[in-house]
């Protein structure tokens, strides 16, 4: 039971990155891949 609680806590603390598009490997809010729309792919991006 202790290991289950630890695993659950860790899984809830990992961000899902939905909608941010800071990096090309993330997903947009609509579920599509950010790809070249991401900030790390645009001039002047993060």
OpenMM code with the backbone's topology and positions (N, CA, C; nanometers):
from openmm import Vec3, app, unit

residues = "UNK UNK UNK UNK UNK UNK UNK UNK UNK UNK UNK UNK UNK UNK UNK UNK UNK UNK UNK UNK UNK UNK UNK UNK UNK UNK UNK UNK UNK UNK UNK UNK UNK UNK UNK UNK UNK UNK UNK UNK UNK UNK UNK UNK UNK UNK".split()
positions = [
    Vec3(0.0816, -0.1185, 0.0000),
    Vec3(0.0000, 0.0000, 0.0000),
    Vec3(0.0866, 0.1258, 0.0000),
    Vec3(0.1969, 0.1204, 0.0737),
    Vec3(0.2873, 0.2347, 0.0804),
    Vec3(0.3419, 0.2687, -0.0582),
    Vec3(0.3796, 0.1663, -0.1352),
    Vec3(0.4343, 0.1892, -0.2689),
    Vec3(0.3287, 0.2435, -0.3651),
    Vec3(0.2062, 0.2018, -0.3460),
    Vec3(0.0970, 0.2519, -0.4292),
    Vec3(0.0757, 0.4011, -0.4049),
    Vec3(0.0785, 0.4436, -0.2799),
    Vec3(0.0624, 0.5844, -0.2472),
    Vec3(0.1777, 0.6686, -0.3011),
    Vec3(0.2979, 0.6164, -0.2942),
    Vec3(0.4137, 0.6883, -0.3482),
    Vec3(0.4018, 0.7023, -0.4991),
    Vec3(0.3651, 0.5946, -0.5662),
    Vec3(0.3500, 0.5981, -0.7116),
    Vec3(0.2395, 0.6958, -0.7535),
    Vec3(0.1315, 0.6963, -0.6814),
    Vec3(0.0213, 0.7872, -0.7116),
    Vec3(0.0637, 0.9323, -0.6913),
    Vec3(0.1342, 0.9591, -0.5850),
    Vec3(0.1824, 1.0940, -0.5566),
    Vec3(0.2773, 1.1423, -0.6659),
    Vec3(0.3674, 1.0567, -0.7081),
    Vec3(0.4620, 1.0940, -0.8132),
    Vec3(0.3914, 1.1177, -0.9462),
    Vec3(0.2939, 1.0364, -0.9793),
    Vec3(0.2247, 1.0527, -1.1065),
    Vec3(0.1416, 1.1802, -1.1098),
    Vec3(0.0916, 1.2239, -0.9962),
    Vec3(0.0136, 1.3473, -0.9908),
    Vec3(0.1023, 1.4713, -0.9940),
    Vec3(0.2285, 1.4563, -0.9586),
    Vec3(0.3172, 1.5721, -0.9538),
    Vec3(0.3849, 1.5994, -1.0877),
    Vec3(0.3727, 1.5085, -1.1838),
    Vec3(0.4339, 1.5280, -1.3148),
    Vec3(0.3391, 1.6081, -1.4024),
    Vec3(0.3845, 1.7242, -1.4524),
    Vec3(0.2963, 1.8067, -1.5357),
    Vec3(0.2651, 1.7395, -1.6685),
    Vec3(0.1498, 1.7693, -1.7226),
    Vec3(0.1086, 1.7075, -1.8485),
    Vec3(0.1448, 1.7912, -1.9698),
    Vec3(0.1751, 1.9152, -1.9528),
    Vec3(0.2170, 2.0065, -2.0590),
    Vec3(0.1097, 2.0329, -2.1634),
    Vec3(-0.0124, 2.0043, -2.1363),
    Vec3(-0.1170, 2.0253, -2.2365),
    Vec3(-0.1417, 2.1737, -2.2589),
    Vec3(-0.1194, 2.2179, -2.3791),
    Vec3(-0.1552, 2.3534, -2.4166),
    Vec3(-0.0462, 2.4574, -2.4086),
    Vec3(0.0710, 2.4256, -2.3582),
    Vec3(0.1717, 2.5298, -2.3421),
    Vec3(0.2542, 2.5542, -2.4688),
    Vec3(0.2895, 2.4525, -2.5404),
    Vec3(0.3695, 2.4622, -2.6636),
    Vec3(0.4995, 2.5384, -2.6444),
    Vec3(0.5669, 2.5163, -2.5333),
    Vec3(0.6989, 2.5741, -2.5141),
    Vec3(0.8033, 2.4937, -2.5914),
    Vec3(0.7802, 2.3629, -2.6028),
    Vec3(0.8738, 2.2742, -2.6703),
    Vec3(0.8024, 2.1936, -2.7778),
    Vec3(0.8748, 2.1564, -2.8806),
    Vec3(0.8148, 2.0896, -2.9957),
    Vec3(0.7577, 1.9517, -2.9635),
    Vec3(0.8040, 1.8876, -2.8586),
    Vec3(0.7550, 1.7531, -2.8239),
    Vec3(0.6261, 1.7559, -2.7419),
    Vec3(0.5791, 1.8746, -2.7035),
    Vec3(0.4576, 1.8858, -2.6232),
    Vec3(0.3325, 1.8795, -2.7101),
    Vec3(0.2173, 1.8736, -2.6444),
    Vec3(0.0885, 1.8690, -2.7131),
    Vec3(0.0105, 1.9965, -2.6876),
    Vec3(-0.0639, 2.0411, -2.7884),
    Vec3(-0.1513, 2.1572, -2.7746),
    Vec3(-0.2778, 2.1167, -2.7005),
    Vec3(-0.3606, 2.2132, -2.6648),
    Vec3(-0.4838, 2.1836, -2.5919),
    Vec3(-0.5763, 2.0916, -2.6689),
    Vec3(-0.5742, 2.1013, -2.8020),
    Vec3(-0.6624, 2.0172, -2.8829),
    Vec3(-0.6067, 1.8766, -2.9045),
    Vec3(-0.4893, 1.8473, -2.8455),
    Vec3(-0.4312, 1.7142, -2.8549),
    Vec3(-0.3317, 1.6982, -2.9684),
    Vec3(-0.3199, 1.7982, -3.0548),
    Vec3(-0.2253, 1.7898, -3.1655),
    Vec3(-0.0833, 1.8173, -3.1157),
    Vec3(0.0136, 1.7729, -3.1920),
    Vec3(0.1524, 1.7955, -3.1575),
    Vec3(0.1903, 1.9402, -3.1840),
    Vec3(0.2678, 2.0004, -3.0955),
    Vec3(0.3072, 2.1398, -3.1134),
    Vec3(0.4026, 2.1560, -3.2318),
    Vec3(0.4999, 2.0664, -3.2418),
    Vec3(0.5918, 2.0689, -3.3549),
    Vec3(0.6545, 2.2045, -3.3800),
    Vec3(0.6448, 2.2532, -3.5029),
    Vec3(0.7079, 2.3802, -3.5406),
    Vec3(0.6363, 2.5027, -3.4843),
    Vec3(0.5190, 2.4853, -3.4238),
    Vec3(0.4480, 2.5971, -3.3602),
    Vec3(0.5052, 2.6306, -3.2234),
    Vec3(0.5889, 2.5435, -3.1702),
    Vec3(0.6409, 2.5609, -3.0347),
    Vec3(0.7394, 2.6770, -3.0267),
    Vec3(0.7510, 2.7345, -2.9076),
    Vec3(0.8390, 2.8483, -2.8848),
    Vec3(0.9850, 2.8143, -2.9132),
    Vec3(1.0271, 2.6926, -2.8849),
    Vec3(1.1676, 2.6588, -2.9084),
    Vec3(1.2012, 2.6455, -3.0570),
    Vec3(1.1053, 2.6456, -3.1429),
    Vec3(1.1275, 2.6369, -3.2870),
    Vec3(1.1127, 2.7713, -3.3576),
    Vec3(1.0556, 2.8718, -3.2885),
    Vec3(1.0321, 3.0025, -3.3508),
    Vec3(1.1452, 3.0990, -3.3153),
    Vec3(1.1772, 3.1896, -3.4082),
    Vec3(1.2764, 3.2938, -3.3755),
    Vec3(1.2253, 3.3791, -3.2596),
    Vec3(1.3087, 3.4020, -3.1622),
    Vec3(1.2686, 3.4815, -3.0472),
    Vec3(1.1907, 3.4046, -2.9435),
    Vec3(1.1728, 3.2738, -2.9655),
    Vec3(1.1001, 3.1909, -2.8681),
    Vec3(1.1820, 3.1713, -2.7422),
    Vec3(1.1301, 3.0993, -2.6485),
    Vec3(1.1959, 3.0784, -2.5195),
    Vec3(1.3233, 3.0081, -2.5328),
] * unit.nanometer
topology = app.Topology()
chain = topology.addChain("A")
for resn in residues:
    res = topology.addResidue(resn, chain)
    for name in ("N", "CA", "C"):
        topology.addAtom(name, app.Element.getBySymbol(name[0]), res)
